[in-house]
Every structure is written in structure tokens, then in C-alpha cells.
Amino acid sequence: MSSPRVPFGSPAPREDAAAVRAAIERVVASGWYVLGPEVTAFEAEFATACGARHAVGVGTGTDAIALILRGLGIGPGDEVITTPLSAAYTALAVMMAGATPVFADIDPERLTLSPASVAAAITARTKAILPVHLYGQAADMRALEEVAARHGVAIVEDACQAHLATTDGRPVGTVGVAGAFSFYPTKNLGALGDGGAIVTNDESLATKLRRLRNGGQTSRYHHQEPGINSRLDEMQAAILRARLPFLRAWTGRRRELARQYRVELAAAPVTLLREFDAGHVYHLFVVRTRARQRLQAHLTQEGIETLVHYPVPIPRQPALASLHPADCPEANRACDEVVSLPLHPGLATADVTTVASAICRFHED
Ligand SMILES: *Cc1c(COP(=O)(O)O)cnc(C)c1O
């Protein structure tokens, strides 16, 4: 097939290319590739950007979630309530920590964890609530904080799609006890490989996490506890340092393009998702339609790439079948209807018009 007129996106460096190349050269020449000055500097810079006191660089966003849970002493026999509508890695991370993911349903409009459904899922074994700030928009944190406080459980934030997002003006990742970020190449801040970070305002948790990511070592070759090997490497840290100064402008551009989609799709035969918080960072621009398959086929015909985030609710993934997770009807419905349109900082205004007018020409019947 020829290359699409409007591709979904490419994580390749653009205006940041020279800075990224310089960062790579610097690390190559340094002779220091794991847990060195680049990671230390990136952790400080990322913490500042997130409005958090501490950041800990780790191997992936998945590891970030699993490490936070382990850092909180959550493991076998403990339950963590999370959302059925996310990358499956959110729930897999809970399992990696040895705990059991329990699914509450989503709010049908916001598509993030329903606080009422979370409250109904709490048991004596519940140790944490793990909301996902889906598509770049924070979950309903005020209501979730209330549920968490009432039951004395921790909130751990999956902010892997929400770099720089805020909720009521508060930076995501700092509302709960800690937040997990991913730097997978397609995220709002991406590495040229895998990477992740944890942010927290809790100094003793940060210290514990620095140990846990490095095999549980307290000093070289002295392992205090069974940690894992999940370190952000110097190359990725340097690349992320080169890209971080662009993130605010990239986020602004994402918001602008989303606004344009909203205007140009106002009369289109798709349902737009409501923006609940101006702190939305538009990792994805998602619309809903009951005719998703035909809409996607129509857009493919027009040379427009789309994706589905996500086609299968996590409780229905065969990988979790042995847990017999609760079925979540709102999430099931969303998984059948959502479709993600191209949205990235390199997208042109004209591309949004191309996509929007193609959708306006689509007939549901
Ligand atoms: C990407 C993502 C993850 C996993 O991050 P990795 O760095 O790929 O491990 C977890 N949760 C959400 C919501 C994500 O988007």
C-alpha cells in the first residue's frame, strides 16, 4: 500500500533532531551508560516539569507501576482496583507486583474509573486504587480521593498518557502517593526506545524505589531486598533531556489541534468525548461511533490512518482469565465504539481539515 495521506503519527525527531543527536553523541563519548549523570539530571528536570519533589527513572511505564506498588508493600493477597479501559500493561503491572487487579467500571462519559464503581469494589483486601489518566485527561480525582480516604487506601496514578496534565490545576502524579510515566516512543514525551519514570513527593518512597529498580542494592553488590533490574539508561535519559524543553510547546499544539477537531467535527456523524478539565494534554483524540468498522474502512479509503485504544477490555483478555475478573458493561461498550484520529505535534492544520471533512462525508447507514 502507498503511504497514507494522513499517517497516524511518527515518533521520529523533528525540530528536536539536532538536540537529540547531540545528546546521543555526548553519551557515546562519555563511556558511562547506566545510572550516571544523565539519569540524575533528567530525574531532577522531569520532577521540576511535573511539579513533583522526586523522580526516579526506570525501564518502562509498566515497571514504574509495579515498582510503586512494591515500594508501598503491596503484593500477594492484596487487591488493587483499576480500570478495564487502558493498555493491558496497567493490570499486568499489578500482577507483576504479585497483587490481584480488580476491575471497577468506567464512567460512560469520561471513560476513566467510575468513583461509584470503585467504592462498590472495595474489600478488606483492597490496598490501592490505580486510576489511568486516559488519552491525556485526568480521572475524576476529587471523587476518587474521597473514596480512598474513606477506606484508607492509597492512590497510585497511571500517568503514562498524561505528561504535564493537571486536574483542578494539580499536576497528575502528585495527587496520589506516586505517579507512573512511560516514555515509549509514541507517548507525549518519548524516548528512542523504552523508558519510564516514577514521580512522588514522598522522599522515603523515592529512596526505596531507587533501591528496588537496581536489584535492591544498598551499596555495590550488597542486595538488601529482592529488587528488579529496571533502570532508565543514560542514552534514553540524555535523549529525554533533549526533548523535555519542547514538551510544553508540543502540548500546546496538541490542544490547538484538538480544539480544531472539535470545531470541524461539530456536525459530524460521530460522538465527541467531553473535555472535563482544561488540563487535558490530548495524548489521543478519540471519538465514538457504533459504526466504527465502517468508519475506519471509509477513512482508510481516504488515506487516513486510525487506531483503536482499546479494542478489548482488560478483564476480557485471555491473559487474565484465571482471575475471573468482573465484567464491565460501560467499558465493553466503549471498546466497541472508540476510534483514535491522527493527533501529534507535527500534524498540520490542513491535515485536521482533511480528516474532519472525510468524517463529515461518512454516512452511518
Ligand atoms: C504505555 C502505557 C503503559 C505502559 O508503558 P510502557 O512504557 O510501554 O511499559 C501503561 N499504561 C498506560 C495507560 C499506557 O498508555
The ligand as an SDF file (V2000), in Angstrom:
LIG
                    3D

 15 15  0  0  0  0  0  0  0  0999 V2000
    2.0350    2.9970   27.5410 C   0  0  0  0  0  0  0  0  0  0  0  0
    1.2070    2.7210   28.7300 C   0  0  0  0  0  0  0  0  0  0  0  0
    1.6320    1.8500   29.7440 C   0  0  0  0  0  0  0  0  0  0  0  0
    2.8780    1.0260   29.6460 C   0  0  0  0  0  0  0  0  0  0  0  0
    4.0330    1.7820   29.4330 O   0  0  0  0  0  0  0  0  0  0  0  0
    5.3430    1.0180   28.8760 P   0  0  0  0  0  0  0  0  0  0  0  0
    6.4060    2.0600   28.9710 O   0  0  0  0  0  0  0  0  0  0  0  0
    5.0370    0.6290   27.4740 O   0  0  0  0  0  0  0  0  0  0  0  0
    5.5860   -0.1430   29.7520 O   0  0  0  0  0  0  0  0  0  0  0  0
    0.8320    1.7030   30.8650 C   0  0  0  0  0  0  0  0  0  0  0  0
   -0.3260    2.3550   30.9800 N   0  0  0  0  0  0  0  0  0  0  0  0
   -0.7810    3.1860   30.0200 C   0  0  0  0  0  0  0  0  0  0  0  0
   -2.0830    3.8940   30.2200 C   0  0  0  0  0  0  0  0  0  0  0  0
   -0.0410    3.3740   28.8550 C   0  0  0  0  0  0  0  0  0  0  0  0
   -0.5080    4.1830   27.8960 O   0  0  0  0  0  0  0  0  0  0  0  0
  1  2  1  0
  2  3  1  0
  2 14  2  0
  3  4  1  0
  3 10  2  0
  4  5  1  0
  5  6  1  0
  6  7  2  0
  6  8  1  0
  6  9  1  0
 10 11  1  0
 11 12  2  0
 12 13  1  0
 12 14  1  0
 14 15  1  0
M  END
$$$$
